[in-house]
Amino acid sequence: MKITLLTLLFLSNFISMSEPDLSTAVPKAGISKTLFGMFPDGREADLFTLHNSAGMSAKITNYGGYIVSLTAPDKNGKLEDVTLGMTSFGDYLKGTPSLGPIIGRYGNRIANARFTLDGKEYTLAPNNNGNHIHGGPTGFDKRLWKATPIDGKEPALILTYLSKDGEEGYPGNLAVEVRYTLQKDNALRIDYKATTDKATVINLTNHAYFNLSGLKRDVLNNELMIKADQYLPTTNNQIPTGERQPVAGTPFDFTKPTTVGARINDTTNTQIQYGHGYDHCWIFTDKSKSLKLGATVYEPVSGRFMEMYTTEPAVQLYTANHLNGKLTGIGGVAYTRRFGLCLETQHFPDSPNQPSFPSTVLRPGDTFKSTTVYKFSAK
């Protein structure tokens, strides 16, 4: 068979048209599951990986609902981890300083590990200088949740757990559902829902430590904005005094983008001393229960920008004041002091003991609902 130049050109064009251009192929969105590890009693914990079509991914385990990994693009499109996570199930089983789990039944602190509801006093497990914090020593972060993956263009993971009456001292059988959704606009959405058969208190949140540098440096150069004109001052053991103080003229004023490190070591401020930095609750200026912008974070070197939206009335900012470098996480990175920041959307700490604070009581027949969205972009 005689192959002419025209034939070769035709075959060449045909091949080039038939082969896909892998450089411009759109990643497929979806969710997959792998075994993360096993408990000593033989129960299995799974790791779910959510992908969107932009290439962003989130890895979440049904043990405690931990966000093990979350990637986001920098200004050059490079995807890197933007939350602090550990490399193995064993690391989580040994315990971490709340690196990204579901926090409950009550996030933050309850004074003296007790509260009174409908005339009855309930005693909780003390695990923070005589106070109760983050649901107790065996809170929601140490429970194995039932997982239901939802495939699609915006993959989701639904986690459910029944917190039984009396667990960690709380009244009522509380049925909890937490839904993580990786949206196509590079946002991780978290929807919380709960019902109870007996009056109880509830304050659900997530305790992710964000580091928008891609785990390369601390967060002191991050430009933070919080849409809040008041914060809650605390006692020396970080229980709210009941006052609501204006942020104006204090190191707590982030109404305009300000670097985290600008005033974090202000030794003249008693509240900074109590928290060893920032570990306080800000009250949003917008008091509506709609999904609203609550805070933004900008990391100038990578160009990553995070917007936080929530239906909650407040946010606890924590600047990793107690990390000390002894914990090594993803990529062998040592998690040192101020290596992340938490934006824990929530109701006020110690609300069950503070009548002037918005109520956190959930009663039979009512449904607790809350939504928080962390949206990523670059500039």
N, C-alpha and C positions, 0 to 999 in steps of 0.2 A: 504494500500500500504506500503510495506516494503522499508524504505529508508536506503540504505547501506552507509558505509563510503565513498565508491568510488563515489556514487551519490552526496553526500554532497560536496566532493572535486570538482566534475565537475560543480555543480551549483555555487560554490564559484568562480571558475575561469571564468565562463560565465558572472557572474555579474560584476566582476572586469574588464573584457574586454569590457563590454557594456557601463559602466559608463565613461564619459569623465574625463580626468585629468584636473580639473579646474585650478590647480596651474600652469600648463604650457599652458593654452589656450591663443591663440594670440588674443589681442583686435581687434575688427573690426574697420577698418578705415571708415570714413564717416563724414557727416555733418548733424546737426539737427537745428531746429529753435524754439524759444520760444518768447513770448511777453516780451519785456524788459520794456516798459512803454508807457504812452500816453502823448501827448502834451495837453496843455489847449484847443486847438482848435479841439481835438479829433483825430488827426493823431497818428498813432501807430509807435513806434520804436521797432525793433526786435533785438534779440540777437542770433547769430549763433555760434554754438560750432563745431569746427573742431577737429577730432581725427585722429591720424595715428596709424599704427599697433604696434608701439613701446610704445604706451600709452601716448604720448605727446598730449597736447590739446591747442587750441587757441580759445578764446571767443572774438568775434568781433561784434560790433553793427553797424547798418547802419545809426545811428545818428553820423555824423562826422567821421565815419570809425574808431572809437576808438578801440584799442586793450585793452579790459577790463581785460583779463587774458591770460597769456601764461605760461605754465608749462614746466619744463625741469628736467631731472634726475640728481642727484648728484653722487658722486663717489660710493655710495652704492645702486644706482638705485632709490633713493627716489625722487618722483616727487613733485615739489613745484613751486609756482609762482615765476617768475623771472622778471616781470615788475610791475610797480606801477599802481594799478587800484582802482576803487571805487566800492562800493557794490550795488548801485541802479541807476536806470535811473535818478531819481530826483537829485542825486549828480552831474551827468554830466550836467543836465539841468541848475543847479545853476552856473555851471562854475568851471573849474579846471585849474591848471597851465599847460595846454596842456599835460595831462597824456595819451599819446599814440594815438592822432588822426591823420588824414590826414591833412597836412598843405598846404594851397594854397589860392589864386592863386600864391602868391609869398612867399616862406619860407624865414625866416630871415628878415633883415631890409632894408628899402629903405629910404634914407636920405630925411628929410624935407617933407616926404609923397608926393613926386612928382617926375615925370620924363618926359623927352621929347622923343618922338618917331616919326620919319619921319616928324620932324618940328613942331609937335603939342605937347603942354604940357598937361599932365594928372595929376589931383590932386586926391590923395588917402585919405582914412580916417586915420588921425593921431591917433595912440594908443600906442606910446612908446616915451615919452619925445619929442613930436613934430615930431617924425619919424613914419613910417608905419612898422608894424611887423606882420609876419605870416598871411598875407592876410586881415588884418583889424579886427575890433571888431566883425564882423559877417563873418568870413572866412569860409573855407570849413569844419572846425571842428564844426561848428554850423549849418550845413545843413543836411537835411534828404536825404540820397542817395537811389536810387533804387537798390535793392539787387537781385542777381541771384545766388543761391547756386549751386555748381557743386559737385555731389557725386562721390565717387571712392576711390581708394587706396591712392591717393594724393588729398584729398578734397580741394575745392577752393571756395572762395566767390568773386563774381564780383560786384563791386559797381560802379554805373554810376551817373553822375550829370551834368546838363547843367547850367553853370555859365553865366548868361545873360549879354549882352553888357551893360556896365555902372555899374555893380555890384561892390561895394566898390571902384568905380572910374576907374576900368580897362576897356579898350576897347575890343570889340569883344565878340561874343557868343562862349564860350569855352566849348566844349564837352569833359568831362573827364571820364576816366575809370581807376579804381584801382583794381587790382586782388591780393587777398591774397591766397597763396597756402601753405598748411602744407605738407611738403614733407616727404617721408618715412625715410629719413636720419636725422630726427630731425632738420629740417631747416624750417624757415618761410620765404617764398619768397614773395616780393612785387613788382608787375609790374605796372608801371604807363604809361598811354597813353593819349594824348590829341590832338585835332584839333580845329582850329578857323576859323571864317569867316572874321576876320579883324586882322591886325597886332597887337600883344599884347606881354606881357612879362610873363614868367612862370618859376616857381622854386618849384617843388613839393617835399615833403618829408614826413616822419613820425616822430612824436615827442615822441616815447616811452622812458620811464625812465627804464633802466635796473638795476636790483639788483640781482646778481647771488647767493647771500647768502640764497635766499628763504625768503627775507624780514625780516631777523634777525638782520642785522647790516648795518652800512653805507658802502660806497664804497671806503673808503680811503685806505684799504688794497688790493684793486683790482690791479692786474698787467696789465697795459695797454700798448699796442703797436699800434702805428699809422705809416703806411708806407708813411710818408710825411717828406720831408726835408725842407719845407717852411710853414709858416703860415702868416695870414693877421693881422698885427697890426691895432689897431683901435684908434679913438679919445676917449675922456672920456665918450661920450654917445654911444660908441660901433659901430660907423660907420667906415668901413675900410678907412684907409688913402690913399689907392691906392698902397702902398708899398707891396713888398713881402719879408719878412725877413727870413733868415735861422734859423732853430730851434737849430742848434748846439750851445752849450754853454749857452742855456737859459732853463727856466723851461718848455718850450714847446717841448723839445726834448724827444719824445717817440719812436724813431727809434728802441730802444731796450726796452723790457718789463721793465716797471718802475712802482712802486706803485703810484696810483693817488695822495695820500697824501704826497708824498715825498717833493714836492715843491709848493703845492697849496696855501700855506700861505706865500710865499716869499714877504715880505713887501718891499724889495728893488727893486722889478720889477714893473714898472708902469703899464704894461699890466695886470698883475695879480690884481693890485689894481682897474683898470678900470672894470674888469669883476667880481670882488669879488670872484675870483677863476678862473676857466676855463670857458670861454664863447666866444670861438674864432673859426675861420675857418682854418683848415689845408688843404694844397694843396698836393694831392697825388703825389709821385715821378713818378709813372707810369701814363703818360698822355693819355694812350689809352682809347678808349671808350668801350673796352671789359669788361666783368665781371671779376674783379680782386680782390684779397685780399686787403682790405683797413685797417683793424684794427683787433686786438684780445683783449679779456678781460679774465683774469683768476682770479677766486676767490679761494684762497688757502685752506680755511677751508672746503668748500663744495666740492671742486675739479671741480666745473663747469667751462667750457671753452667755450667761444663764439667767433666765427669767423664772421667777417662782410665783405661781398663781395659786390661790387657795380660797376655800369657803370659810375657813376658820377665823376667829377673831384676833389671833395672836401668833407670834412665832418666838421660839427660844433660839437665840443665837449662842452657839458654843464653839469656841475657837481652839479646841484640842489642847487645852491648857495642861492636861495631865498625861499626854503622851510623852514618852521619855526615850524613844529610840530602841527600846528593848524588844519591841514587836516588829517583826519583819514580814512584809506582805508581798503583794504581787510584784514580780520581777526582782525579788530580793531587796526591795526598797525598805529602809528603816523608817518607821513612822515616828518621827521626832515631834517635839513640842511645836504647836501651831502649824502642823503639816496638813491640816484640813479645817473646814468649818462646817458646822451643822446648822441647817435651817429647819427646825422641828416645828411644823405648823400644829397648833393645838389650842385648847382652852387654857385658862390661867392655871398655874401651879397652885396646889392647896385649896382649890375652889370648894371642896366639900367642907372645909372649915372656915370659909370666908364668905359670909352671907352677902356681902356687897359685890362679890364677883359673879359673872354670868354662871348660871347653874350648869352643872355637868351631870345632873340626875337623869337617868333613863328609867322610864316606867313601863310596865306591861301594856301592850297595845300601841306603844310608840316605836319608831324606828330611828336609830342614830344613823345619820348620813354625813359624810364629809368627803371632800375632793381636794387633792393637791396635784399640781402639774409643775414639773421641772422641764423647761424648754431650752434647748441649746442652739446657738448659732455662732457665727464668728464675724469679726470686723477688724 
